Amino acid sequence: MKRLLILGAGTAGTMVANRLSRTLDRDEWKITVVDQHDTHYYQPGFLFIPFGIYTKADVVKPRRDFLPPGVELILSPVEVIEAERNRVRLAQDNRWLEYDFLVVATGAQIRPDQTPGLMEHEWRRSIYDFYTLEGALALAKHLRTWKGGRLVVNVVDNPIKCPVAPLEFLMLADWFFHEQGIRDRVELIYATPLSAAFTKPIAAKRLGYLLEQKGIKVVPDFMVERVNPDARKLIAYDEQEVEYDLLVSVPLNMGDEVIARSGLGDALNFVPVDKHTFLSPKYPNLFVLGDAAAVPTSKAGSVAHFAVECFAENFVRYVEGAEMNVRFDGHANCFVESGFGKGLLIDFNYDTEPLPGRYPLPGIGPMTLLEESEVNHWGKLMFRWMYWHILLKGRDLPLPALMSMAGKWRNN
């Protein structure tokens, strides 16, 4: 009996378990999933909670409901991975789990403790996050009675989960405060370490007007070094300062601490792997998927879905001694809420920046790329149903895992 061990039952880990449980011979394979929590979160939904669009019930479900029968689920933190010895030690009871193949899908977490001043006495009083359920719920409560002032959204550093979410938050905030009748009393600021809100040339050309039109000021190249919660200031390494009344922080994102304890990761605890196959260059039976992988693509659910689709096909061939002939291209597509019942859609990969066009049917759509539309907004909202009922369960979608240029316009 061969043993496949999956660490992490988030988006990537759950999809791997579902896909491989259908393609591997279950008389020859035992699949075990380890995660420290028994709850699965629909993380893209956290964005909507501060504005009253979603509630906690919309984004929380039992983890076991999404794993197939016959797959063992162990609820425990992982203390250490001993890749040289093909085993993992659980923190809960110090038990060792041995494996023949390991899939690391331990994700990424926010680390506000890494920025001085961020988690002092003003944490979740005048400083909030929305990348956790607790943060999103606390911010929702705060916004219900907030009277206005300077709201600053700050990204501490990249990479972050769902890179467009900070921009979505600002555009939804613009809509929300209009709905509350206090938009004229709110100043919206985006302090980003990047050189612009939209850094890819074609996207910048076609979407650059959006934030200006909505009265959202961008402070580029802002590398925050510390927060002064008493003075309500963000202070950059070059001593540039940004004042706030309400700070919405996207803290440093890092991989799980078990990666550091196991000596497997980079400085941010993400694991280097081949960006096309997700195989470790050091260990021939270790794969890393989802946000835990140090690959140059977005840390987003769509990437996990497309990557797992490629990986699952490759894995079956790999364990049989055949060549992995599917090379993942970094394909990502993301809906971007722009407020007032409209949204955008971007579709790109490692080599091709977001381009205008129609998706998924060339010339027909119904989604538009790099263009606001109501259809894109409804596509974003419909994605939650698709996530729970199709994507997470590893079911096929009529969309190619590798990016297609069909329907895209190069000369725009």
N, C-alpha and C positions, 0 to 999 in steps of 0.2 A: 504494500500500500504506500503510494507516494503521498507526501504531506505538503500541502500548499498553505502557507501561513500569511494572512493579510493583516497588517497593523494599521488600524484606523477604519472606522465604518462611517466615514463621511461620504461625500458625493462620489469620489473616485473609488474608495474601497468598497462601497456597497455595489457600485456598478460592476466592478471586477468580479465580486462574488457571484452576482447574478449571471453575468455572461459566461463565466467559466464553469459554473455549476451546470449549464446547459451543454457546453461543448466538450468538457472532459468526461471520461468514463468514470462514473461515480463508484463503480466496483473496484476501480484502481486508484482513486484519489480521495483523500480526506481533505476537506477545506475548512479551515478554522479562521475566524475573524476575532480580533482583539480590539476592544475600545474601552475607554475608562467611563463613558457615559451611556446611559440607556435611552437617551433622547436624541432624536435627529432633528436638526434645525434647517429650515429653508432660509439660508443666509441672505439671498437677494431680497427677501421680504423685509429684513430689518430696516432697509431704507424707507419703507412706507409707514412704519409704525409711528415715528415722531409726528407725522402729519395726519394721523387718524384714518389712514386708508386701509391698513391692516391692523389686526389685533394679534395678541400672543397665540390664540388658537389657530390662526392662519399659517403659522410658521413652525409649529411644534408637533411632532408625532413620535410614537414609540419606534425605536430603532429596529426592534425585532420584526415589526410588520413589513419591513422592506428587504429582509434577507430570506432566501429560499429555504424550503424544508431540507433538512439534512446538512445544512451548513451550521457548524458549531459557532456560537457566539460566547465569548468570554469577556466579562465586564471587569476590567482591571487596568490600572496604569501599567506601562511597561518600564521597567527599571533600566534595562540595558539590552542592547543587541550585540551579540558576539558573532559577527559575520564570519570570522575565521573558523568558528566551530559550529556554524549552522544552528545556532540556538538563540533563544530570547528568554530573559528572566522577567517574570511578572512581579510587580511591586506588591500586590495584594497578599500573596502567600509565599513569595520567593520561589515559586515553582518554575522549572525550566521547561520551555516548549522547544522541541527540536523540529527542524523543517528540512525539506528537500529544496523547496523554492520559497523565496520570501518576496512579498510585495509590500513596500513601505508606502503608506498613504496617510501619514500622520498630520497633514495639513499645515496651516499657518495660523498663528494667533497674534493678536495685538499685544504689544509690550509697552504700555505707558510708563512702566517703571524705568525704562531706559532713557527717558527725557527728564532731566532735573526740573522739579517744580510742578510737573504735570499732575502727579497723584497726591499732592499735598492737600491741605485742608479744603481747597475749593473743588476737588474732584467730585463731579456730579452735583455741584452747587452752582458754579458759574462756568465749569468746564465739563464737557460731556463727550461721549463717543456714540456712534450708532452702528459700530461693527460687532457689537455683542447684543444679545437680547436684553440684558439688564440695562445696558447703556441706552438702547433705543427706547425702552419703556420709561426710563427716568427722564430722558429728553422730551418725550411726548407729554409727560406730566408737567414739565417745566414750561413748555411752549404754550400750554393751555392758558396760562396766566401771565405770560411775559408781555410787557407793555411796549417793548421796542428798544432800540439802541443799535450798537455796532455788533453784528454777528460775523465772526471770522471762522471760516473753515480752513484748517491747516493740515496739510500732509507733511508728516515729519520727514519721511524718506521713502524711496521706492526700492524694491517692488512692494506693492500692496495688493490685497485681494480686491478684485473688481475695480480696476483702475479708473473707470468712468463714474463710480459711485459718488465721489466728492462733488463732481460737477452736477450730477443728478440731484444731489441734496440741495445745492444752491438754487437750481432752477425750480425745484419743487417748493423751496422756501419762498421764492419770489411769488409763486402762485398762492401758497398758503397765506402769506401775509396780506396779499390782495384780498383773498377771501375773508380774512379777519378784519379788514378795513383799516389796517395799520401799516401798509407798505410804505407810506410816506414817512413813517417814524422808524424805519429799519434800514440800516446801511449794511449791504452784503459784500464781504471781502473774501477773496480766495487767495491764500498765501501758499504758494507751491514751490517745491524745490526745482521744478522744471522751468524751462525758459519761456513757456507759454501754456495757456490752458489746453490748446490743441497743438501738438508738436509735429505731427505729420503734415507735410506741405499741402496736400490736396484737401485734407480735412480742415486745416487751418483756413484755407482760402474759402471753403464753402460754409464753414460753421463759425468762423471768427466773429461774425456780427452778433451771434446769439447772446453772449454775456453782456456785451455793450448795450444791446437793445433792451435787456432786462435790468440794466442798471447795476450789474455785478462787477466790481472792481477786481482786477487781477494784480497781485504782487508776485512777480516771477523771481526765480533764482533765490528764493528765500529758504535758507538752510537753518532751521531752528536749532539753537544750541541749548536753550533753557526757557522756562516759563517763570515769570514773576507773578504768582497768583494774587499777591496783595495789591500790586500796582496794576494788575490785569494787563500784562504786556507779554508778547512773544519777543524773544531776543535771539537774533541770528548770530552765527559765528563771526560775521563781519560787523557785529554790533548794531545792525539795522534793527529797528523796533517796529512792531505792529501792535497797536492798542486794541482792546476788545472789551465789550460788555458781556458778551456770551461767546465762549470759545467752543467750537465743535472740532475736536481733534481726530485725525486719523493717525494713531500712533504708529511707531515702528512695527512692522510686521516681521515676525521671526518664525522659524520652524520649531518643532517640539524640542524640549530640553533633552529628550532621550537621544536625539541625534548627536548633540554635543557630548553627552556622557559616553556615547558609543564610538566617538571619533569618526563619524561618517560624513559630517557636513562641512559647509563653508562657515564664514564668520557670522552669517545669519541663520545658521542651522538648517540650511537647505542642502539637499544631497545632489552632488554632481552626477549626471547620467548622460548617456548618449541622447541627444535631443530628438532623434528620429525613432529610436526603439525603446528608450527609457531603461536600458540595461546599464548596470554599474560597470565602469571600465575596470574596476578592481575585483569584483566578485561576480562570477559567471552565473550565479543563481539568485541574484538580487536585482529587483526592478523597483523603480520609484515613480509613482504616479500622482497626479493632482498637484495641489499647492506645495507639497513637500519637495518636489523636484526643482533643481536649479537649472531651469531651461529658459531661454529668452522669449517666452510668450506670456500672455496674460494669465494671472492666477484667477481663473473664472470657471464657472460651471460648464460653459459650452466647451472650453478647452478640455476639461476632464472627460466630457462625453465623447468628443471626437478622438481624443487620445486613447481612451479605453477601448473604443471600437477597433482602432488599429492594433493596439496591444493584444487584445484577445485573439485576434487572428494570428498574430505573430507568435504568441505564446504556445499555441497548440502545435505549430510547426517547430518551434524551438525545442520543446521537450521531446520531440520525436527525432531530433538531430538534423532537421532541415534548416535552411537559411530563412531568416526573417525578411520577407520580401516586401512588406508594407512599411514605407518610411513616412512617419507622421511629419506634416509640414508646418505645424504650429497654428493650424486653423482655429480661428476664434470668431464668433459673432456675438454681438452684444446689443441689446436694446438699451437705449438711453432716454430716460424720461426727461422731457423738456418743459413740462408744466402745461396747465390749461388744456388737459386732455389730448396732448400731442406727445410724440416721441420720435426718436431717431433710431436708425439701425446701422451698425458698422460690421463689415465682414472683411477679414484680413488673415494673413499668415506670417511666417518668418520673413518672407522675402517681398511680399506685396502689401503696400499700405492700404488703408481703407479707400475705396473708390466709389464714385456714384454709380447708380444703376437700379436694377430691379431684382428682388429676391423673394422666393427661391426660384420662380419661373422666369427665365429671361424674357424681357420685354413686357411681361404681364404683372409680375410681382406675386401677391398684392403689396408686399412690403417695398418701401423705397429706401435706398441706401444714401446716406449723407443728406437726408432731406426730411424735414418735419412732416408728420402726417398723423391723423387720428388712428389709422390702421396700425401704425407702429406702436402707439400707446396701448391699444387693445392686445396687440401681440405680446407686449411686456406683461400685461395682467394675465393673459392666458397661459403664459409660460409656467406659472405656479402649478396649474392643474397638470400640465405636461410633465413637470418635474416629479410630482408625487406619483403619477400614474404610468408614465412611460420611461422617462430618462433614468430615474433612480432604479427602476426594476430591470434596466439593461435591455429594454425592448428596442427594436429597430425603428428608426425614423426614415421617411423617404427623402433624406438629405445626405449628401455624400460627406464622409468624414474628412476627406481632403478637399481643400478649397477649389472651387471652380471659377474660371474667369467668365463663364457664360453669364450674360446679362449685365456685365460691368462695362463702364465706359472709361477708357484709358485717358482720353484727351480732354479732360474736364478739370 
